[in-house]
Amino acid sequence: MRSYILGISAYYHDSSAVLLQDGEIIAAAQEERFTRTKHDSGFPRNALAYCLATANVSLPDVEYVVYYEKPLVKFERLIETYLSCAPRGSRSFLAAMPVWLKEKLYLKRLLKKELCELANCATADLPPLLFSEHHQAHAASAFFPSPFERASVLCMDGVGEWTTTSVWLGNGNRLTPQWHMDFPHSLGLLYSSFTAYAGFKVNSGEYKLMGLAPYGKPRYVKTILDNLLDLKDDGTFRLNMRYFDFAIGLFMTNRHFDTLFGSPPRIPESPLTQRDMDIARSIQDVTEDIVLRLARSVHRDLGTDNLCLAGGVALNAVANGRLLREGPFRNIWIQPAAGDAGGAVGAALAAWHQHMHNPRKPGSRDAMAGAFLGPAFSPDRILASLDSLRASYQDLPDDMLSDTVSQLLADGKVIGWFQGRMEFGPRALGNRSILGDPRQADMQSQMNRKIKFRESFRPFAPSVLEQDAADYFELDSASPYMLLVAGVKPGLRLSPTNEQESVRGLDKMSVPRSTIPAVTHVDSSARIQTVNEAANPRFYHLLRSFKDLTGCSVLVNTSFNVRGEPIVCTPEDAYRCFMNTEMDYLVLENLLLNKQEQPAWSSRGREDPAQSGSIAKSLEALRRFAFATAALIAVVFGIALPWLFGRDWRMWPWIAAIVLLIWGSAHPLSLGPVYRGWMKLALILSKVNSAILLGAVFFFMLTPAGMIMRRFGYDPLQRRALPDTISYRTASARPSVGHMGRPY
């Protein structure tokens, strides 16, 4: 009998679900792809339904459901943080506590409720619920799917429960914690602080900061190292929290940070200055230095040749590339969904190997199936969708499809490429991609401006045949998940003229750097995806066909979406994105669509299918509001009016209630303004009540307790720098037996 385990990541950002079948990852998806809400943090109902449907099983057939962190330990960290900082932090406390007191403290109950609704079953029919630790999930997602029998594991992110950086030793089916660093001393939060200061959004704009860095010079490295952190030789550090507000404030940095760097944070969407670029370059250099120091100390401690990486910092492809070139490890494997979405993978694998003690047999390739773990759509399903949209298309056999698309790409056309199973993780790897010819100098600006609608400075990645990668890039290993940056080969680089050398800032984009300028960044680097036939045969054959036609085995590959939207999931998503941008052609499996041949399109009035469920819920909510209001009128006024004005008034409230009930059932949308007004009033009253009660708790309980604790020398945040110590690492204790059965 087969064994199934579900992993869940939810309620922070990038909710996701994964399904294991006898320890093998057979399905994984992020909730945002179904709801069309970028970085959706809600319960991953659609992703879970997809995973179960892939295996054709129901929830009661699953052996365990595993959540990716310990919510009660995270709550402990929040309370101890406020104790450490009170009376500062009151605004943050008032903002954070309502959701914790309402939902997150009772996460086990909430998860069971959501799972019961998903499966339409009783609580008694649910599989047991397990809880991994946050960094345990990251470490498991990095090591267990890797091709290594034995490896060091380094996890770096913002923060889990307490941990921000952790080191593990993976051996067979065992994963042993070695040491860690705790909140607030976090490389992820340090980088996110500069992301916010540069005017980008935290938890989604970090890659923009990384892309901006090559335009600048590292003028502020000394300022950062002298003022913001005490960095040790082994890569451990403590932040100077005088400059940061993320622990107890509503912002990442504060006025001391602004003074240090000479101005307040950049206003989002305002013009980028050379100073912004220099700051981006400086924090990128500091981040790379810290990662290299950590890796060298891990190698020195554990003596392995292999390194596995996970956590949000592992998505910094520039640091990864430098680690591969300059670091001590012979082999590096990075979880493609290194952020919180990948926590669902790690939670499930931790249960399979560490809780259930099942053996592990690493192969020559990793166990992530190329990250192609999402939904696929049959030809009949795609045809039905296109016919309903009255789309015009051409059905081509495989060999003709590759040749036709290659010719279109060589002619300068931009093509949406939709094939097979959707990717899991933040990168498009050839199944939900927008493709272009990298040899054309204007391709980057054209795709950024007309198709992606995003910042002009952001580079595009190359996809290259794996066997040809060394002909184009300074890379001697595979990079299937687009998580390594390397230089373009010197022989392909172009020497700039004296006039081009004098160009500064974003004007550097106009200077071609190589014979594949569309994928060459201003520092002559590229974030590379290598493609082999076994992992993605159709995309591989397209690259082969393009090479046969042009002599170039590289294509521009960017994710199939526009700015602010998730990567497309369904054929409808793909067609909508195609028609709302200036893409020239769309390929849906074997169907080729020419933009010029499509019927007139207007995005206005076209309902996104992902929103239909929310519309139905809104109508149902309005009908319930009509029923509740009618009942209130009948009961309250049915008693009050006769008592005040006599028995002649007793029928009028009932008549009004019946009319309201009938009208609300038939025309619920007409009650929208009244409903919204009532809900706003209720929200205001709720916030006022909550602020009064929580304010009393904060100022009359937490603040005195925190001041007494600090008076006697206890500071859970350990904020003080220790110049005489050689390391800020803390030895990790082995988790207790059965700890995954508890949310703490």
Buried (B, 14 or more C-beta within 10 A) or exposed (E): EEBBBBBBBBBBBBBBBBBBBEBEBBBBBBBBBBBBBBBBBBBBBBBBBBBBEBBEBBBEBBBBBBBBBBBBBBBBBBBBBBBBBBEBBBEBBBEBBBEBBEEBBBBBEBBBEBBBEBBEBEEEEBBEBBBBBBBBBBBBBBBBBBBBEBBBBBBBBBBBBBBBBBBBBBBEBBBBBBBBBBBBBBBBBBBBBBBBBBBBBBBBBBBBBBBBBBBBEBBBBEBBBEBBBBBBEBBBBBBBBEBBBBBBBEBBBBEBBBEBBEEEBBEEEEEBBBBBBBBBBBBBBBBBBBBBBBBBBBBEBBEBEBBBBBBBBBBBBBBBBBBBBEBBBEBBBBBBBBBBBBBBBBBBBBBBBBBBEBEBEBEEBBBBBBBBBBBEBEEEEBBEBBEEBEBEBEEBEEEEBBBBBBBBBBEBBBBBBBBBBBBBBBBBBBBBBBBBBBBBBEBBEBBBEEBBBBBEBBBBBBBBBBEBBBEBBBBEBBBBBBBBBBBBBEEBBBEBEEEBEEBEBBEBBEBBBBBBBBBBBBBBBBBBBBBBBEBBBBBBBBBBBBBEBBEBBBBBBBBBBBEEBBBBBBBBBBBBBBBBBEBBBBBBBBBBBBBEEBEEBEEEEEEEBBEEEEEEEBEEBBBEBBBEBBEEBBEEBBEEBBEEEEEEBBEBBBEBBEEBBEBBEEEBEEBEEBBEEBEEEEEEEEEEEBBEBBEEBBBEEBBEBBEEBBEEEEBBBBBEEEEEEEBBBBEBEEBEEEBBEEBE
